[in-house]
Amino acid sequence: MKLGGFFKKTEKKDLMQEAEDYKRSGKYDKALEAYGTILNTSPDNLKAWYDKASIHLMLEQYLPALEAYDRVLKLDPNNIKAWHERGFVLVNLGKLDEALEAYNKVLEAEPNNIKLLSEKAVILKELRKDPEVLKTYDRLLQIDPNDVNTWFEKGLLLSDMGKDADALAAYEKVLELDPGHAGALARKGLIIGIRRQYAQSFALLDKALEKDPANWNAMYGKGAVWKLKGTDLAALDRRYDAVKAYDSALHAYEKAIELNPKNTRLWHEKGVILKDLGRGNEAIKAFDKSIELDPRNTKPWYDKGVTLKELGREDEAQSCFEKVLELDPSHTLARHKLKQL
């Protein structure tokens, strides 16, 4: 029996293989150390840079990940996967404009990438580039005309832009595809209510709440429509009916606040209704809660000032109007109110 092979030296494992083994087994610190050793001697090793970048990304170590992806793309400018992942890293670093550039680079090569287009829409919304968001939604709907979620998101954006007719068309498309969509029922109900189609509006809002009792938007819609109806009744000198409508609006807003207690708009609307019902001190508490949730929102500051003035608390009202002008120097109504004090 020959024993020579018994004493043969073990061959040294390839360093790249060793790094990959560490990565596969979840020993990421050792893998990064191995890739670092490789790159010290071979700084243009594309695979080592990419694997290093992917580990940093997985560990949410975004700055070293970004550095590694930059090296990858310097070596391979057309690496689409690296561009996509670099964009994701930039989003997490809050560098949204740069992330958008990275995503656009991917979309040049993959114009029908639905996932990436959806991510791009989110970034554009964050950057408040509404016209570009709409274009992205339209592109998504070209690819998939039956995408209920995109139709609904498009409707929400159009509503925020004050384009109620276009928003209504989007919500109706949602309901054509999904007749029980609670969000679209609620939004359509609100738009129709604003158009004074009260009976149809309440029917839609109630249906939305049947589908989803936790839908605070539907409750907000009921509050807004009851408030509008109360204003119309007051204009017709039907004061008793107007007060009943305002009470219904208040009840709806309170229910909406139970469902979404940190929504500054709901607290503000509750304050306005309380003010209209002659419950000024309660209204001020609601405005204060709205301000606490969003101190830079001029609406509750202004309405709080108006309410304080009506209660004869003019010094406090003056402070509110001055705060409005500090936040928005062009606020004409606040400037006018100050001159009246």
N, C-alpha and C positions, 0 to 999 in steps of 0.2 A: 504493500500500500504506500502510495506516494503522499508525503506530508507537506510538500512544498507550497501547495495552494493554501494550506492552513494558515501559513504565516504571511500570506500576500497582503500588502497594504490596501486598506479600503480607499477607493477612489474618492477624491474630493467632490462633493455635490456642487453642481452648477449654481452660482449665486442667484441667478434669475429664478431658477426652479425653486430654490430655497425660499425666496421672497414670496413666490406664488403659493407655496405650501403653507407658509405662515398666514397669508391672507385667507386661504380657503379654511384654515382651522380656527380663524377668528383671533389669531395672535397679532393684532394690528400694530402694536408698538414695535414688535420685532420685524414685521413686514416693512414698516416705514423705515426702520433702521437699515434693513437690507437694501431697499430701493435707494436710500440715501448713499450707501456705499457704492452701489452700481453707478449712480449719477455723478459721483465724485470722479470716477475714472472714465465714464462714458456720458458726458453731459447732453449728448444728442440722442439718447436712447428713448425713442418715442413711447414704447410700451411701458417702460419704467415710470415715465412722467405721468402717463394716463392712469396706470394702476395706483400710483401715489395720489393723484388727484381724486380718484374714486374713493379711496379710503378716507381721505380728509372730508370728503362730502358726506360719506356715510356716518362719520363721527361728528358731523356738524361743525367741523373746524373750517369755517368758510374762508378766512383770509389765506391760510396756506393752500386751500383748495383752489382759490382764484389764481394764486401765483403759479400753481402747477398747471392749471388749464391754459393759462397764458403761454406757458412754455410749450404745451402740446400744440396749440394753434400757431405758434411761431414756426414749429417744425412741420405742421400739417394744417395749413389754413382752411382746407375744405373738409375738415373733420366735423361732420354735422352733429354727431352725438356729443362731441366736446362743446360745440357751440350751445347746444340745448342745455347741457348740464352747467355750463358757465353762466347761462342766463338765470338758471334756478339759483345758483350761488349769489348772483348779483341781487336778485329779489330779496334774498334773506339778509343781505348786507344793506338793504334799503336804497340801492343804487338803481332805481327803476328805469331811468332813461337809458342807462347802459344795458340793462337787462332787455329792454325793448329792442335795442340794436342787435343784440345776440339772437333774440327770437326771430327777428326779421331776416337775419342771415339764414336761419334754418328754413323759414317759410319760402325763401327764394328757391330752395331745393325741394321742399315738400309743401307746395301751396295748399294741399288738401288735408293737412295734418290737423284734424279736429281738436285733439287734445291741446295742441300748441296754440291754435287760434283762440280757444277758450281761455287759456292762461294769458294770452295777449290782451284779451278783452278785460280781464281782471286788472291788469297793470294799467291799461288806458283809463279805466274807471278811477283807479287810485290817483292817477295824474290829472283827472278831471278833463280829459280830452274827449268830451261827449260825442262830437261828430265822428271822430275816428272809431269810437266804441260802436256807434251805429253801423259804420261801414264793416266792421269786423263781424257784428251780428248778421248783417246781410250776407256776408261771405259764408258764414256758417250755415245760414238758411238756404243758400244756393246749393251747398253740398248735401244738406239734409233738410228738406222743406217741412218735415214732420217732427222736428225737434221742439217738443213742447217747452222745455226749459228755456231755450234760446228765445222763443216767441214771448214767453212771460218776462224774461229779463229785458227784452227790447221794449215791452210795454212799460215796465217800471221806469226805464231810462227816459222814455218819451214823456211819461207823466211828470217826472222830475224836471224835464225841460219845458213843461207847460204846453206840450203838444197833445192835448187831450183827445182830439179826433183821431190822430194816428195811434195813440195809445189804446183807445177803444177798439180800433181795428185789430191791433195785436192781441188784446185780451179775447176778442171774439174768435180769432184764429185758434187760440189756446183752447177755448171751450168747444170749438168744432172738433178738435183732436181729442179732448178730454173733458166731456161735459160736466164732470164733477170736480173740476179743479177749483179748490176753495179759494186760492189766492186770486185767480182771475175773476171768480164770481164776486169777491169782495171789491176788487178794483173797478170792475165794470159797474157794480152797484153804486159806488161812490161817484163815478163820472156821470151816470144817468141821474143820480140825485142832484148833483150840481146843476143839471139841466132842468131841474124842477119836475122830473118824472118820479114823484115821490112813491107812489104805490109800487111801481116796478122796481124801484131802487131798494125799498125795504124787503121786497120778496127775494131779490138776489142776495142781499146781505144776510137775511135769515137762512137762506139755503146754504150760504158759505159757512155759517155757524153750525148748521146741522152736520155738514161734512166734517168740520173741524172746529169744535167748541173752543179750542185754545187760540183761534185765529184773532189776534188782537187788532189786525188791520180791519177786519169786518166790524168789530166793535167800534173802532175809531170812525169807520165810515158811517155807522148808525148815528154816532154822536154828531158828526159833521152835517149829516143830512137833517137830523132833527133840529140842529141849531139854525140851519138855513130856513127850514120851514117855520121855526119860531120867529125869525126876523121878518119873513113874509107876512105872517099872521099879525105881528105887531104893526107893520106898515098899513094893514087893513083895519087897524084899531080893534082887533079881536084880542084884547089883552089877556083874558082868561085862558084862551086857547094857546096863546103865545107862551105864557108861563108854563103850561102843561108840556109844551114842546121842549122848552128849555130844560125842564125837569127831566124829561126823557133823554135829552142830550147829556145832561150831567150824569145820569145813571149809566149811560153807555160809556162815557169817558172813564168813570170810576171802574167799570168792569174791565175796560181796556188797560187801565193802570195796574189792576190786579194781575193781568196777564203779562204786562211789560212795564214794571215799575221804574225802570231807569230810562224811559223815553222822555226826553225834555219837551217834545212837542205835545204829548198827551197832558202833562202837567200844565203847560201854558194854556191849552184849550180849556182845561178844567177851570183855570183861573178866569178866563174870559167869560165863561158861562156863569160862574159865581158872581162876577162883577155885574153881568146883565140881569141877574136875579136880585141885585141889591145887597149881596152878601160880601161887602167889600173886604172885611178883615179876613174872611176865609179865602177870598180871592188872592190876597197878598201872600198868604201862606203857600198857596199853589204856585204863584209866580216865583217865590223864593226857592221852592223845590226845583222848578225848571231852571232857574239861574244856577243853582248848586250843581246841576247835572251838566250845564253848558254855559259857563260864565260869559262867553263871548257872543251869545245870542242876543241881539238887540230887542227882539220882540217882547220877551217877558220883562225886560228892564223898562221899556217904554210903557207897556200896559200897567205895570206896577206903579210907575210915575203918575199915570192918568188916574188910577184908582186912589192913590194917596192924595192927589189934588182934590178929588171929589169928597174925600173924607176930611178935608181941611188941614191935612198934614203937609203944608207947602214946603217946608224946609227939606223934608225927606223926599218929596216929589222932585224938588230941584236937583238933589243929588242923583236921582235916577236919570233924569233927562241929561244931566252933564255926563253921566256914564255912557248913555247912548251915543252922545256926540264924540266921546273919547274913542268908542269902538267904531263909529261910522260918522265922520265929520260932515258927510253930505246928507244926513238924516234931517230933512226939512221940517217934519212934524215936531220932532223933539226941540228943534231951534225955536219954532213958533210957540210951543208950550212954555219954554223958558221965558220968552218975552212977555207972556201973560202973567207970570208970577210977580 
